[in-house]
Amino acid sequence: MQAVNEYDNNMRNRTQDDYYAESRRLRAVVMDMAKELIGHPISFTVYNGIVMNVEVTNSDLRNLANKNTRNNKFNAIKNALAMDIQGYLEKAEYLGWRPTIEGKHIESAYFAYFSRELGCKTILCMRKMKDGQKYKPYAIIDQYTFNASINELQKETPL
């Protein structure tokens, strides 16, 4: 976690071009980490607002790194945070959950949301899988994207 805090302090005086270069560099690091997870997913349990048995696979990390916004600073911070999903969840604020949209994400039971602010506000979207007790990271989104889909957010413990 200290590395993320140092990273955040070093990002304060950068230009958009600097953020773009840094987001690309960090994306490459995340993609390398993802390769190491092929056949060896990371599993852990988090107790923060809800109890989650989490699994992070190669494809989960690749999806996190590949989902970008137009904001290069956000993308750089998102990629840095993707390197430590467990740390993110342990220190985040549980915001609530929402059901999936009918006909979309049929493999998911619902989505749970967690928020942290490190250089900018980020929201980690975790999906509860229908076929078991596992939660998987789906996306790290910004406040604008979160607000666009917040209409059915439930604050209590999910189903």
N, C-alpha and C positions, 0 to 999 in steps of 0.2 A: 504494500500500500504506500510505503514511503516513496517508491519510484513514481507512482501516479501523482502524489503531491508535488514532488520535485518537477515532474513533467509539467504540471499545471502552472507552477511558478515561472518556468522558463518560457511558457507560451504567451505571456502577457504582452510583450512588445513586438509581436510578429505581424507581418503583412499577410494579405490573403494568399499571395504567391508562396510565402513561407508555410502557411497552413496547408496549402495544397501539396507541397513537397513533403511535409511531415505526415499528412494523411496517407499519402502513397507509400512512404517508408513504413509506417506503422501497419498499413494493410498487408504489406509483404511479410512483416513479422507475424501477424495473426495467421496468414495463410501457411507459413512454415509451422506454426504451432498446430494448426489444423491437420497437417500431414502426419504429425506425430500421434494424433488421436485415431488414425485409421486402425481399426481393430482393437483399440485400447481407449474407449471413452472414459471420461472423468465422471465419477459419481460421488455425490455428497448430499448431506441433509442440512437444510437451513430452517431455523426457527425464527421467523421474523414476520409477525402479523399472521402468517399461516405456516403450517409445517409442509415443507416441500422436499421430496426425494428427487434430486436434480440429476440429470444426465446431460453431459455436453459431448457431442460427437464432432467428427471432422466436418460434416455438412452443416452443423449448427454454427460453428465458428466461421465457416466460409460464408454462410448467409449473413451473419452479423457484419462481416467486413465488406460484403458486396452491396449492402443497402445504404446508399448515400443520399445526402440532401444537397442543396445548392450552397450550403454554408460550409466552407472548407474548415473553419475552426471547429465546428460541431463534428465533422467527419473525423478530424484528427483525434479529438477527445473520445469520440465513440470507439475508434479503433484501439486507443490506449486502454479504455475500460473493458473492451472485449477480451483482453488478455487475462482478466481476473474476475470471472463471473461470480465465483463464490464470495470474494471480497466485496464486490458490488452489492450482492444480495444481503450480506451480513450487516452492511452499514447503511442500507437504503431505507427509505420510508415506504411502508406498504400503503398503496393508494386505493386498492380495491380490485375487483374483477368484473368482467363482462362476458356474456355468452358469445359464442361465435355467431357470425351472420349466416343465416340459413343458406345452404348450398355452397358455402365457402369453408375451407379448412375442415373438411369432414373428418380428418384424423384427430382433431382437437375437441376436447370437451368444453373448454373455456380458456380465457386469457386472464392472467393476473399481472398487475402493474406495480412497479417499484421505482421510486424516484431518488436521484442523487444530484447534487450540484457540485461540480468540480470544473470551474472555468465557464461552464454554462449548465443549464438545467438539462438533465438527461432522464429518460424514462425507459427502463428495461421491461419489455413485454415478454412474459413467460407463458408458454402454453401448456396446459394440462392435457396429456395424451389420453384418448379414449381407451386404448388397449392395455392400460396398466396404471400404475400409481406414479409414473414419472412426469416430471415437469422438464421442459426443454426451452432454452432461450430462443426467442423468435426474432426480436429486433430491438435495437436501442434507438428510440425515437426522440424527437424534440417536442416541446410543449405545443407547438402549432399542430403537429400531426396527432398528438394525443387529444387535444381539444376537439379535433374534427370527428373523433370516434367515441367521445366520452358519454354520449347520450344514455347508455344503459349501464353505467358504472354502478356497481354494488359495493358498499363499504364493508359489509360484514364478511365473515368467513365463507368461502365458496362452498358449493354443494358437497 
